[in-house]
Amino acid sequence: MEGECDLGGEGEDGGGVEADAQAPVGGAGEFGGGQAVEVEEVLYRLYEAARAAGVRRVVFASSNHAVGFTPRPADGSGAIPVDTPRRPDTYYGLSKGFGEDLASLYWDLHGIETVSVRIGSCFPEPTSVRMLSIWLSPSDCARLLDAALTAPGVGHTVVYGSSANTRLWWDLSTARALGYTPRDDSEPYAAELIAAQGPLDPDNPAHDRLGGAFCTDPPRWPH
């Protein structure tokens, strides 16, 4: 279990907060004790601190793993909307769904705005065929977070966090509505990765869902 809260950063519309809380990633036998309570406590305390300090906006680092069991669309269709039913693929994804719900509650109860960013994979370059569809370049990540902190009137908004990938699996319209204009595309890396790893196979359970191997053999790290 890791939790981290960064209360630094100012948006144009007032104080801004970026937050992340991480839950266990692995199998069913690894979730127990006080871990679930810790995740809830970290997020609750963050929002209470924001409310007490008069912070008007939070940018919450959610994850694609909140909807990881969603069947992946055909490459390039960009078909998965932000309002697709949540289908977490790990306890990590489950914790992100809780964070999104808490953000919604604090908007309705206290008027604290949140942009919940379902981050794909933010790396200098994609390292897998799956990542070609969900890659978020570091430069585009900075653009997205800037938009999330400065766009007017966001209420509680959920967005997917990725670059403008040719093989994109989800809908970036809510992110673009904030003023986010991604500039990067994973396609220049596609030929080399596919040659080395092979194309995604829809008959392979680890390839058929948005969460990839997280749905079949969860890794020990929350990418």
JOCOR-V676604 format. One line per field, one symbol per residue. phi: phi as a letter, one per 20 degrees, with the letter a starting at -180 (. if undefined). burial: I if it has 24 or more other ideal C-beta (glycine too) atoms within 12 Angstrom, else O. Layout:
phi: ???
burial: ???
//
This chain:
phi: .ccbcdeeocefepgccdcbcddgeffffddameffffgffgfgffffffffemfdbcdeeebfffcfefgfefgneleeefefgfcfdbfgffffffffffffffffecmefbdedefececgbfdbfgfgecfcfgffffffffffedffleldddcedbfefgegeceeffffffofcfddbfggefgffffednffdfeegfdedgflffedbgfebef
burial: IOIOIOOOOOIOOOIIIIIIIIIIIOOOOOIOOOIOOIIIOIIIOIIOOIIOOOIIIIIIIIIIIIIIIIOIIOIOOIOIOIOIOIIIIIIIIIIIIIIIIIIIOIIOOOOIIIIIIIIIIIIOIIOIIIIIIIIIIOOIIOIIIIIIIIIOOIOIIIIIIIIIIIIIIIIIOIIIOIIIOIOIIIOOIIOOIOOOOOOIOOOOOIIIIIIIIIIOOIIOOII
//
